[in-house]
């Protein structure tokens, strides 16, 4: 799966499942401050990513992920390390 496809899938579930406004979704957006993602959203996001990309994620793996671009990179690394 290429980077573009990862970004499209992530953006799709952020708008559809987490209900983030599409115009807020930019690579430099801060997950908590700009997108309003809280700890409950993180749990939902982990479950969705695990299902969509068939990977396993531990919550603490996301503690240093601050921006959406970092999240895209994280998902890409998880997929490539399978």
N, C-alpha and C positions, 0 to 999 in steps of 0.2 A: 504494500500500500504506500502510495507516495504522499509527500507532505501536503499537497493541495487537497487530496481526498480526506486526509486526517482533519485538516482545518475545516473543510466543509461539513464533515460529520459532527465535529465538536460544536461548531457554530449552530448547526441545526438543532442539536439537543439542548443547547443553552437557550435558544429562543423558544422551542416547543415545550420542553420538559421543565426547565428552570424558570421560564417566562421572563427572560431578560430581553429588553427592547433591542431590536436588531441594530439600531444606529449607535448603541453603546458598545457593540462588539468590535473592538479594534485590537490589534496585536499588543499595543502598549497599555491597554486598559488594565488597571489594578483590579484583581479579583474581588477583594473585599470593599475597597473604597469606591471604585468606579462602577463595578457591576453589582454590588450589594450582596455578594455571596457570603452566607454565614455558615456556621458549623453544620447545621442541618442540611444545607444545600450541598456541602462538601460530601456528606454521606451519600446523598442522592447521586451526585456526580460520579463518585467512585463506583457505585452500583451500575450506573449507565455505561461508564467507560469499560468496565469489566465485561458487560454483556455485548456492547457494540464492537469492541476490539478484541475480545477473547483474551484478556490479560488479567492478572491478579495484582491488586494494589493494596498496600498497607497505608493507613491514614497518615502515619508519620513520614511517609515518602513525599508527601505534598507540603510539608511544613515550610520549605524554602521556596516554594513556587508562589511568586507574587503577581506576575503579569500573565495575561492570556498567552503571549508568545512563549513564555517559560512553560506554560501548561501544554501548549502544542508540542514543544520540544520534549517534554516529559513523556507524553503519550507516544510520540515517535520512538523514543528510546525504549519504552516498555514493549512496543510491538517488535522492534528489531532485536530485543534481547530474548525473545521467546525461543 
